[in-house]
Structure formats: structure tokens, C-alpha cells
Amino acid sequence: MPSSSASSASPPAPLHLAVALDGAGWHPAAWREPESRPRELTTARYWADLITEAERGLLDLVTLEDGLAPQSSHPLRSDDRTDRVRGRLDAVLTAARVAPLTRHIGLVPTVVTTHTEPFHISKAIATLDHVSTGRAGVRVKVSVRSDEAAHFGRRVIPPVDLSDPGGPASAAVVAELFDEAADHVEVVRRLWDSWEDDAEIRDVGTGRFIDRDKVHYIDFRGRHFDVKGPSITPRPPQGQPLVTALAHATVPYRLVARAADIGFVTPHDVDDARAVTEEIRAEQAAAGREGEPLHVFGDLVVFLDETPARAAARRDRLDDLAGEEYTSDAEIFTGTPAQLADLLLHWREGGLTGFRLRPAVAAHDLRAITRGLVPELRGRNVFRRAYESDTLRGLLGLTRPASRYASTA
């Protein structure tokens, strides 16, 4: 019989769960699997099927990968490989196309801040929030690739030396780009606030559609941007759609701490997770945001199957097709949904509030997440049995903020 203290203990906090979608999956040979539908990767139906499957599993959100150059096996330049998926749809437009087909799940496309104006991003994500009725977010991404810069011809990105990424020259380039990204997010957030919630009157009788006094110039002037505003899109349903970023080291941790609602991080064990979350919390306090809600999700690539041996065999077979062992910036998990549940709950002790899982093969591993991992977590009373909110902010326990420009009369 359990003790009275055990029976009165509070239930564990719910675990937040996201999936990161990229092409046919995160393994470079994923497209060669019979179930992967490679001929449909640029169709709306393919992405709708994946995202509705994620919603069937009651996941908090999906992120959609994107970039400004074809995918490459090299982080800083294009390659000549023809045996891997190359080419993709625009992530924001894909999310907007799928939004009306879903009801609850958050939609978080990736945008590259380095070459995209904040005014454009603000209205694109605000539009996504309107068409999804409050389920939009954005993953901001920095680019150090010279070939991406060449597509625009407006700036030159100094070279980054991967053999010495902490060297003075490389560190200065990276720090500058992330500082620009923080300014980019600040401009976007101000533009979302530039329309007060009741700026639209829509009174046919008086002929007044808008209250001009409730649409505000933001007058942002910084090192990287000079933006007058206001936005051309009325305030998003969430007020502030979620801002997210992937971070691997101190400089991007600082961006998460200054500007994001969710940071995606790549620890390799529970102690590493604890160190990362503590560093982000310290940077959050230094940025004057101590006490504000900030989620930290751990990223994992997953190969899931009914037995560990089958999962390992599938990974080996995909490696053979690719001609090399698969590696990733994130930890790679190979095993069963129950084993993955054990790992997630253990790593959560390091301060993580959720996880973003990267399906190695989208067609297989996404279903293993929604139909294997989710029931396993639900059986341990750490995952929802129904969506408890119609907005992404609500799913993550975030309140809807007032516009910073709203009158206080």
C-alpha cells in the first residue's frame, strides 16, 4: 500500500512535445524508404498528412525547416550530391496552406533573419496566426552561408572557419549575426503590437472601419534596422505569436534568453541538459527577463520500432543506403517508444520543459511518436488526453500579452 505522503504527492507536470519536419525525414536516405512518398514532397497533401498525424497525437506544435539555398551535406556551402533530397517548399506558405486543415496544433515555420526583412516576416506570421486562428509561431534562423548571401547580392557574409569556430574572426561574425537576429525579433514583436486589439471598428452605420489613434508607429532605430511602422496587418489573434530558436552555444543561448518563447537545444545527457538550461536561465536574468515564461525543449533525432534490434537494423540499413554513418548536431536515439519515454522523463530532470523530436523517417517515425510514444507517456500521466486550448500560447501556458502601445486611459 502506498504511503499517505506518496498518495498526496502532486502529479508530475505535463510534458510538452513537438516534432521537427524536414523533407522525407532527418536521415539523408529517408526518401528511399518505400513509404516515404518522395514524388509528393512538394505537394500540399504530403505536408497536410504529416501535420494532421501530429495533431492526431495531440502534439503541441510542429516546426517546418527552411533555408535560402538547396540542402547540403556541408554546413557552409552547397554540395554536388544527387542522392539526397534537394529543393523544398517555402515553410511559411506551407504552414498557411495546412492551417485550415487543422484545429489545435501549433504551426511554426522557419525563417532566415539574415536575409529577410522583419516587416515581411511580421506580416507573414501575423497572417498565419489569423488563418490558423491563433496557432502560429516562427523559428528564427541565422545564416552564415555565402551562397545564400549571393542569392540577394546586398551583403557579404565574412567566412566562418569551422576548424576554429571560437577564433576571434569567426566569433565576431557569429556574434554580429545573432545580435542582428535579436533586433530582428524586437522589430517583429513591435510591429505585431502596432495595432491595438480594438483598432478595427468596422461600423457600417458611421462609416468608420478603423480607429487611426489605435494604429501606432513603432519608430524603431537600432544598429541593424530603422523601421517606422506600423504593420499593415491587424494584431494577431495571440497578440504575440511564439518566437522560437535553435541554440547550440552561448551566443545563440543569449538570443533565446533575450528574444524567444521557446529555445530548442541539443544536450547529450541529463547533466548536459542541466548545464544548458542553467546557462539560458542566467542569460535570461541578465537580459532582464527573469521570471518570464521561457520554455527550453531538448532536440532528439529518433529511430523508433517495436524492438531495439529492429530500430537499430533500420538505422543500419539507411546508413548503408547513404554510404556513411548518420551523424547529427542532436543526440540520436534508437529504440522503442517505451525506452524513449524513459529517456525523456530522465532528461526532464535537467530542467527541460519539453522535447522536439526529429523523425529519422517521417512516414515511419512520426507515427511511432503519435501512436507509440504518446500513449506510453499518457499511461505515465505526463501527457495530455485532449487539447486544453485553441491557441499555441494557451497550450504552452503562456498568457496573451497586451499591446505595448495600447492606451492606458
MARKOL-205260 format. One record per residue (C-alpha): chain; x, y, z. Coordinates in steps of 0.05 Angstrom, whole numbers, plus 32768, in hexadecimal, padded with zeros to 4 digits. Layout:
residues N
   unit     c1     c2     c3
      A      X      Y      Z
...
This chain:
residues 409
   unit     c1     c2     c3
      A   8000   8000   8000
      A   801D   8045   7FEE
      A   802C   8074   8027
      A   8000   80B0   8034
      A   8039   80DE   801F
      A   8040   80BA   7FDD
      A   7FF6   80BB   7FCF
      A   7FF1   8105   7FDE
      A   802D   8117   7FB2
      A   801B   8147   7F7A
      A   8018   8127   7F35
      A   8053   8133   7F06
      A   804F   8171   7EDA
      A   8037   8163   7E93
      A   806C   8158   7E5F
      A   806B   8183   7E21
      A   807A   8160   7DE0
      A   808A   817B   7D9A
      A   80A3   815C   7D59
      A   80D2   817A   7D27
      A   80C0   816A   7CDF
      A   80F3   816C   7CA7
      A   80E7   814C   7C63
      A   80E0   8101   7C67
      A   8102   8100   7CAB
      A   8143   8112   7CCC
      A   816B   80D7   7CB3
      A   8186   80E7   7C6E
      A   816F   80A4   7C52
      A   8128   80AB   7C6E
      A   810B   80BC   7C2A
      A   811F   8077   7C11
      A   80F1   8053   7C41
      A   80B4   8034   7C1E
      A   8083   805B   7C49
      A   80A4   809E   7C42
      A   807F   80B9   7C04
      A   80BB   80DF   7BE6
      A   8092   80F5   7BA9
      A   8062   811A   7BD7
      A   8094   8143   7C00
      A   807F   8183   7BDD
      A   8034   8177   7BE3
      A   8005   8195   7C16
      A   7FE7   8150   7C24
      A   8029   8134   7C3C
      A   8033   816A   7C70
      A   7FEA   816A   7C84
      A   7FEE   811F   7C91
      A   802B   8126   7CBD
      A   8010   8161   7CE5
      A   7FCB   8143   7CEF
      A   7FED   8103   7D08
      A   8014   812E   7D3A
      A   7FD2   814E   7D50
      A   7FB3   8109   7D57
      A   7FE9   80FC   7D8B
      A   7FD6   813D   7DB0
      A   801C   815A   7DA8
      A   8027   81A2   7DBB
      A   8045   81B9   7D7A
      A   806A   81A8   7D3A
      A   80A6   81CE   7D1F
      A   80B3   81D1   7CD4
      A   80FB   81D6   7CBC
      A   810F   8209   7C88
      A   814C   822B   7C6A
      A   8161   8259   7C32
      A   818C   8228   7C0B
      A   8184   81DF   7BF9
      A   8191   81AE   7C31
      A   81D9   8199   7C38
      A   8202   8165   7C5D
      A   8233   819E   7C6C
      A   821D   81D3   7C9E
      A   823C   820F   7C79
      A   8237   8200   7C2F
      A   8211   81DA   7BFA
      A   8225   8194   7BE6
      A   821F   816C   7BA6
      A   81FA   8130   7BC2
      A   81C0   8115   7B9A
      A   81AD   80DC   7BC9
      A   818B   8108   7BFD
      A   814D   8134   7C00
      A   8159   8178   7BE2
      A   8126   81AF   7BDC
      A   80EC   81C1   7C0A
      A   80AD   81E9   7C10
      A   80AA   822B   7C36
      A   809D   821A   7C7E
      A   806F   8256   7C8E
      A   8044   824B   7C51
      A   8040   8200   7C5F
      A   8029   820E   7CA7
      A   7FF4   823F   7C8D
      A   7FDB   820B   7C5B
      A   7FD4   81D5   7C90
      A   7FB8   8202   7CC7
      A   7F6F   81FD   7CB2
      A   7F74   81B1   7CB2
      A   7F87   81AF   7CFC
      A   7F66   81CA   7D3B
      A   7F95   81C7   7D76
      A   7FDE   81B9   7D67
      A   8010   81F3   7D64
      A   8031   8203   7D21
      A   8078   821D   7D25
      A   809C   8229   7CE3
      A   80E5   823C   7CDE
      A   80FC   827F   7CC4
      A   8143   8298   7CB7
      A   814A   82DB   7CD9
      A   818D   82EA   7CB8
      A   816E   82F8   7C74
      A   8125   8304   7C82
      A   8109   8347   7C97
      A   80E5   8348   7CDA
      A   80AA   836D   7CBC
      A   809E   8334   7C8B
      A   80A3   82FF   7CC2
      A   8076   8325   7CF1
      A   803C   8327   7CC0
      A   8048   82E0   7CA7
      A   8045   82C2   7CED
      A   800C   82F0   7D01
      A   7FE7   82D7   7CC4
      A   7FF6   828F   7CD8
      A   7FDB   829E   7D1E
      A   7F9B   82B9   7D00
      A   7F8F   827F   7CD0
      A   7F9F   824C   7D06
      A   7F74   8273   7D3A
      A   7FAD   827A   7D6B
      A   7FDE   8241   7D60
      A   8019   8262   7D3E
      A   8061   8267   7D52
      A   80A4   8272   7D30
      A   80E8   8252   7D36
      A   811D   8287   7D28
      A   815D   826F   7D07
      A   819F   8291   7CF9
      A   81C6   8282   7CB9
      A   8212   8284   7CB2
      A   8211   8266   7C6C
      A   8230   8291   7C35
      A   8207   826E   7BFF
      A   81C7   8284   7C21
      A   81E0   82CC   7C25
      A   81F0   82C8   7BDA
      A   81A7   82BC   7BCB
      A   8198   8302   7BE3
      A   81D7   8329   7BD1
      A   81CD   835D   7C07
      A   8201   8347   7C3A
      A   823F   831C   7C41
      A   8243   82EB   7C7A
      A   828C   82E5   7C92
      A   82A5   829D   7C92
      A   829E   8274   7CD1
      A   82D5   8242   7CE0
      A   82B5   8201   7CF8
      A   82F9   81E7   7D0E
      A   82FD   8221   7D3F
      A   82B5   823A   7D4A
      A   82CA   825B   7D8B
      A   8302   8282   7D6A
      A   82FD   82CE   7D6C
      A   82E8   82D8   7D23
      A   82B4   82A1   7D22
      A   8299   82B3   7D67
      A   8290   82FB   7D52
      A   8269   82E8   7D14
      A   823B   82B9   7D3A
      A   8230   82EA   7D73
      A   821E   8322   7D43
      A   81EB   82F6   7D1E
      A   81CA   82E0   7D5E
      A   81C8   8328   7D78
      A   81A6   833A   7D36
      A   8174   8301   7D41
      A   8162   831B   7D86
      A   8154   8360   7D68
      A   812C   833E   7D30
      A   80FF   831C   7D64
      A   80F6   835D   7D8A
      A   80DF   8380   7D4B
      A   80AF   8347   7D3A
      A   8092   8348   7D80
      A   8087   8393   7D7F
      A   8065   838E   7D3B
      A   8036   8359   7D57
      A   8025   838A   7D8E
      A   801D   83C6   7D60
      A   7FD2   83BA   7D58
      A   7FAC   83BA   7D99
      A   7F79   8382   7DA1
      A   7F3E   83AF   7D95
      A   7F5C   83DA   7D5D
      A   7F29   83BE   7D2C
      A   7EE4   83DD   7D38
      A   7EC0   83C2   7CFA
      A   7E83   83EE   7D07
      A   7E5A   83F0   7CC8
      A   7E2A   8423   7CE5
      A   7E5F   8458   7CF3
      A   7E8B   8444   7CBA
      A   7EC7   843A   7CE8
      A   7EEF   83FC   7CDA
      A   7F2C   840D   7D03
      A   7F40   8437   7D3E
      A   7F7F   8459   7D25
      A   7F93   846C   7D6C
      A   7F9C   8422   7D7C
      A   7FCC   8413   7D44
      A   8012   8428   7D59
      A   8055   8438   7D3A
      A   808B   840E   7D5C
      A   80C5   843C   7D4A
      A   80FA   8407   7D55
      A   8141   841E   7D4B
      A   817A   83EF   7D59
      A   81BE   83D9   7D3E
      A   819E   83AA   7D0C
      A   8159   83C4   7CFC
      A   8134   8406   7CF5
      A   80EA   83F7   7CF1
      A   80B2   842A   7CF8
      A   8075   83FD   7CF4
      A   803D   83F1   7D00
      A   802E   83AB   7CE6
      A   7FFB   83A4   7CAE
      A   7FDD   8367   7CD0
      A   7FAE   836E   7D0D
      A   7FC7   8352   7D4F
      A   7FCD   8306   7D4E
      A   7F99   82DD   7D76
      A   7FCF   82C8   7DA8
      A   7FE8   8310   7DAE
      A   802F   82F4   7DA9
      A   8038   82B3   7D82
      A   806E   8287   7D9F
      A   80B7   8295   7D8E
      A   80E6   825A   7D91
      A   812F   824D   7D80
      A   8160   8212   7D7D
      A   819D   821E   7DA8
      A   81DE   81F7   7DB2
      A   820D   8226   7DD7
      A   8211   8265   7E01
      A   8204   8299   7DCA
      A   81C3   8278   7DB1
      A   81B0   8268   7DF9
      A   81B3   82B3   7E04
      A   8183   82BE   7DC9
      A   8152   828C   7DE8
      A   8158   82AF   7E2B
      A   814D   82F4   7E0E
      A   8119   82E9   7DD9
      A   80F8   82A4   7DD8
      A   80BD   8280   7DF7
      A   80DC   823B   7DEA
      A   8124   8227   7DE1
      A   8134   81E5   7DBF
      A   8176   81CA   7DDA
      A   81A0   818C   7DCC
      A   81B9   816D   7E0D
      A   81D8   8127   7E0C
      A   81C6   8110   7E53
      A   81A1   8129   7E90
      A   81DD   814D   7EAD
      A   81E8   8171   7E6C
      A   819E   8184   7E6B
      A   81A5   81A0   7EB1
      A   81E2   81C9   7E9E
      A   81C0   81E5   7E60
      A   8180   81F8   7E83
      A   81A6   8219   7EBC
      A   81CE   8242   7E8A
      A   818F   8258   7E65
      A   816D   826B   7EA7
      A   81AA   8294   7EBB
      A   81AA   82B7   7E77
      A   815F   82C3   7E7F
      A   816A   82E5   7EC2
      A   81A3   830F   7EA4
      A   8173   8325   7E6D
      A   8140   833D   7EA0
      A   810F   8305   7E92
      A   8116   82DE   7ED3
      A   80D4   82C0   7EE6
      A   80B6   82C5   7EA0
      A   809E   8283   7E82
      A   80D4   8265   7E55
      A   80D1   821D   7E3F
      A   810F   81F4   7E31
      A   8103   81B7   7E05
      A   8137   8181   7DF9
      A   8141   8169   7DB1
      A   8149   8120   7DA0
      A   814C   80FA   7D5E
      A   8123   80BB   7D66
      A   8124   8076   7D46
      A   80E9   8051   7D67
      A   80D1   800A   7D5F
      A   80B0   7FD1   7D84
      A   80F3   7FB6   7D9D
      A   8137   7FD5   7DA6
      A   8154   7FA4   7D74
      A   8123   7FB7   7D3E
      A   8130   8001   7D49
      A   817B   7FF6   7D46
      A   8175   7FCC   7D07
      A   814C   8002   7CE5
      A   8180   8036   7CF6
      A   81B8   8009   7CDC
      A   8192   7FFD   7C9B
      A   8188   8047   7C90
      A   81D1   8054   7C9F
      A   81E4   8020   7C6B
      A   81B7   8042   7C37
      A   81D7   8086   7C48
      A   821D   8069   7C44
      A   8231   8084   7C88
      A   821D   8085   7CD1
      A   81E8   80B9   7CE1
      A   81FE   80F0   7D11
      A   81D9   812B   7D2C
      A   81E0   816A   7D57
      A   81AC   814A   7D85
      A   81AF   8109   7DAB
      A   8197   80CD   7D82
      A   8168   809D   7DA5
      A   815D   8056   7D8B
      A   812C   8029   7DAF
      A   80E3   8020   7DC4
      A   80AF   8054   7DD7
      A   80B1   803B   7E1F
      A   80FD   8044   7E22
      A   80F6   8089   7E04
      A   80C3   809B   7E3A
      A   80F4   8085   7E6F
      A   812A   80B2   7E50
      A   80FC   80EF   7E4A
      A   80E6   80EB   7E92
      A   812D   80E2   7EAA
      A   8147   811D   7E81
      A   810E   8148   7E9A
      A   8130   8145   7EDE
      A   8164   8173   7EBE
      A   8131   81AC   7EB9
      A   8115   81A0   7E74
      A   80CB   81B0   7E6D
      A   80C0   8189   7E2D
      A   80E0   8167   7DF1
      A   80E2   8172   7DA6
      A   80EA   812F   7D83
      A   8107   8129   7D3E
      A   80EA   80EB   7D1A
      A   8123   80C7   7CF5
      A   80EF   80B0   7CC2
      A   80B2   80DB   7CC5
      A   8082   80A7   7CAA
      A   8097   8074   7CDE
      A   80B2   8098   7D1B
      A   807C   80CD   7D1F
      A   8047   8097   7D26
      A   8073   8074   7D59
      A   8072   80B5   7D81
      A   8027   80C2   7D7C
      A   8010   8079   7D83
      A   8048   805C   7DAE
      A   806B   8092   7DD8
      A   802D   80BC   7DE6
      A   8004   8082   7E03
      A   8041   806E   7E2C
      A   8048   80B4   7E4A
      A   7FFD   80B8   7E55
      A   8000   8077   7E7B
      A   8032   8098   7EA9
      A   8004   80D4   7EB3
      A   8035   8106   7E95
      A   8012   8116   7E53
      A   7FCF   8133   7E41
      A   7F92   810B   7E2F
      A   7F71   8144   7E0A
      A   7F85   8189   7DF2
      A   7F78   81BA   7E2A
      A   7F7D   81FA   7E01
      A   7F6E   8213   7DBB
      A   7FAD   823E   7DB8
      A   7FF6   822C   7DB8
      A   8005   825C   7DF0
      A   7FCE   823A   7E18
      A   7FEA   81F5   7E0C
      A   802D   820C   7E29
      A   800F   8230   7E64
      A   801F   8276   7E4A
      A   7FEF   82AF   7E54
      A   7FDA   82DE   7E1D
      A   8001   831F   7E25
      A   7FE3   8364   7E1C
      A   7FFF   8391   7DE5
      A   8038   83BB   7E00
      A   801A   83F6   7DDB
      A   7FD3   83EF   7DF7
      A   7FB9   842E   7E19
      A   7FB3   842A   7E64
      A   7F7C   845E   7E6D
